[in-house]
Amino acid sequence: MAAHITVSAPPGKRGSRRPPARPPDDGAAESGGSFDPPPKSQSHAALLDFLKARTTGLTLALAVALALGLSLAPIPEAWRPLPSLQRAPLKQQLVALVVPASFTGKRATRLPDDAATAGTGTTTTAPPQGEDEEPDSGTAVAELPPDLPVVPSTPGIGLEELSASTLARAMELEALRERMSAQHVDIELNCRKARADGACEEDGLAPFHRALSELRADTRRTPVRVVHLGDSLVASDYITDVVRDRLQERFGSGGKGFLFITRPASAGRWTRSGRGSDGWEIARLVDTKWPRDRVGWTGVAFTSGGGSQSTRYDVEGSRVAELFFLAQPASGAVQLSVDGRPLQKIQTRGFSKTKSEAAFARVNLPDGAKTLTLSTSGKVELHGVTLETGTPGVIYDTVGLLGGMAEVYLRAQPAAFRAQLRQRKPSMVVLMVGGNEAFFYSRERTTLDDVRAQMKELVSRVRANVPDAACLVMSPIDAGVRTMGGELVPRRGSKEVSDIFREEARLGGCAFWDAYTAMGGEGAALRWLEAGLMLEDLVHPRAKGSDLLGHLFDLALQRSFAKSRAPLVPVADTPGLRDADTALTKTFARLRRREEGESLRVGISQFGASHTAAHSFTDAVREVLARRFGDAGRGFIAAGKASPRLEGAKVARQLEGDWKVEDALEAPPGGLWGLTGIRAVGAPGASLRIEFCKGCAEAKEPAGRLDLYAMDVPEVASPEIRVDGEALPPDAPPPEPLTTPTVRIRSFPVTGPAHSVEVVAPQGGGATVLGAALEYDTPGVVLDALGLPGATAFTLRDMDAATVDAQLASRRPDLLVFWYGTNEAGKADLDAATLRHDYAALITRLRKATNAECLLLGPTDRLEKDASGRWTEAPALASVLDTLPRVAKDAGCAYWSARAAMGGERAMLRWQHAQPVLGNPDGVHLTPEGYARLAGAFARDLLTAYEARKKGEPTARMEGN
């Protein structure tokens, strides 16, 4: 049974005829405010105002003059406030100091932690703020730079479970790592618990690994919390937010975690704090007169005086907030309000009349809350707020103190340190100090013995206070200095402090990560400065350099976790587009010719199940390809009922009268079906209507063709057909009478983008409609979405071969895309050998009928709930993941794993908990946003492979392409 094509000319006129990455922090949005305590009287206030108005300018002028004089004097560089003034012409350096960086197009710099003095602990250091950020690599899929690195990733370095957009950014950081000679350094696990015979029973990260495994196995119902303490490298949150984002992507997000009341310093990012009013009095452990006997590891006390102070948090997605405060005699209260409405008032007065102690108050936030405001009455001291989703996932707390050291954290009141740490119930505590210790050692202001004693005590305190938590010590990174002659040299101390930290981590039962070696060892800071990854202070990395450090630490954590357990699906499932360089040569050649201006059409036909039938994926891919190579029309639309899935592409279907929409899923093998496995059978008088570009304005261009796919049945009159509301003359009788049902493809020339075709079943019989297609006589891409919900590769195999082949040939595809496997993964009795043989044979047959190339898409992650309500892998998921790449190889196709692009193991759970939600609660399907996200990943990988092919293609075009 073959299809035949009838070209019909209509009478008269046929209808006339559109992440991350992090945005720069807006430091000017709200001032950090004054930290002076409020005046006690109006006369006192007036006096302060008078003095400030008269003395600020003079003080500034004297300070500048003194700094310039010392900087230009022939004294040791260590004594110069501004050593850079002797490295270039004085005028140029003064301009650089005075003129804002934004006026010159350069990035602002910051003072180093070196500004902290050992005797006082006072620091003027500020973390980087407002640095230019790069856009998220996963967004601009249509305009990929020609030098974009090719995914997949190098196996074994920890990238295996990242989603496509995150992986693309990670690969850019990998390329940067290679250029900078940075290294992947494994975490030294050490031993936290030994047996009597001396053998290690439990390594330093075992509690953290267990907790992550429980999240992955869906057996944990509480968050996995990490508390990360450090210096200004942590205060900026540029290193830790990379780690936080990736851990939450892999294991789910439990919320934002600990946040300060407002910025602890007058500069820096707002990412880990609320937006506070100007009157907060701030005392820090790094201050000369630090808050003794009050503050724990949170490190900062925020006090309101007699007047009311406030702070505001963005709490979208959070359901639980917890206030950290000091309970003390005669203390005031804090009013919590959500979206401007009072929620709860917390009294901060303690039970003791003489003693103050760390205290906590936990409140539930209403669903849909957007902002949380804290307003004080009376004098209160607050230490911070935690925000959590109330669901399992990773929470990554960070506390970075400018000028922080082990000695600084030891200043914390021991009882408060213990209470605050235990309140968080961490699975791991990370200690990231050492930079200031190395600086003081290089200036001979401390000794290595002192550094050792302080780190030993800090490790001991952490282990004693949360004995069930893992702990990890990080080394300081490399830094540099300028000699009196202006030469840049590595700073002494980083390697020595790193060696001490390694030894104390081992002795204390903590894991250790060598950030110094990962960065590139001695001299790395100088290389990073030259490459623009380091600030001029030679101490602090810029945002991109910090991202690279976070990338290296994250991958070290991921590798250690992967080694601690067996994968839930023991199959290699790598990301990226495989074998495109050999399987898609003709397709890429046509795309290149189209991009170079040739007037040609590139046809793509995608078969599949519900992922394809949802249209969200193919619509997004079509948009990307059409934007770059041109739009040659909407392509094929199956007959059927009205569907909201088509509305995004301005396509509409309508059935009137008695229609039965049948599919090939339950039918015996060999039936006549449309390309999607659908046929709409109408009773006499019933009508079916398909509209393209519904609502589009009438236009006379472009010219095009509207095709109707229907069934001719012996001894049944042809249906009445209307195109754009105009009835067409009856079909001419066939040369020979029909003896069997036959597919007929009627083609009508049209002009403009908006068209409709209507079929009315004749009174003397019924009508069977398969679908319609619209194409323009313009160069570009046509992408057909040929999906049937619930289908497998076997469904397409069992449809009448001649009918399918003829219809598909009429679509003139250059590339066949097959997206089966998700439904096969749900079959406990799946015969993998039969799937491999029959699927490959099907593809080979369709390729022969069309002379097209082919690309297989692997299944998305598919999970099912067991009897206890836990998520488990679909019964045949491992078998399908192992079989489909073999099918692709057998049939000569490229292969792309949708599951790997989602993030690999248990990605569906993460997509279900993402914001916006990307995964459907059924564990099988995606939301429209999820399909769009996945389509962006696919389009990116496809175009990346295309760009790589362009670089490798010969100049002369091969004949026949």
PyMOL commands that set and color helices and strands:
alter all, ss='L'
color gray80, all
select helices_A, chain A and resi 42-72+77-79+83-86+90-98+101-104+113-115+164-180+206-216+232-235+240-251+406-409+414-424+435-442+448-465+494-508+515-519+524-530+543-563+580-583+585-595+610-613+616-629+644-649+793-798+801-810+822-825+832-850+877-891+898-902+907-913+928-952
alter helices_A, ss='H'
color red, helices_A
select strands_A, chain A and resi 4-7+191-194+200-203+224-230+257-259+275-276+281-284+300-304+310-314+320-327+333-338+341-347+357-364+371-377+380-388+394-400+428-432+470-474+480-482+488-490+511-513+577-578+601-608+635-638+652-656+659-663+678-682+687-692+703-712+720-723+726-727+742-751+755-760+767-776+780-787+815-819+853-857+863-865+871-873+894-896
alter strands_A, ss='S'
color yellow, strands_A
deselect
rebuild
show_as cartoon
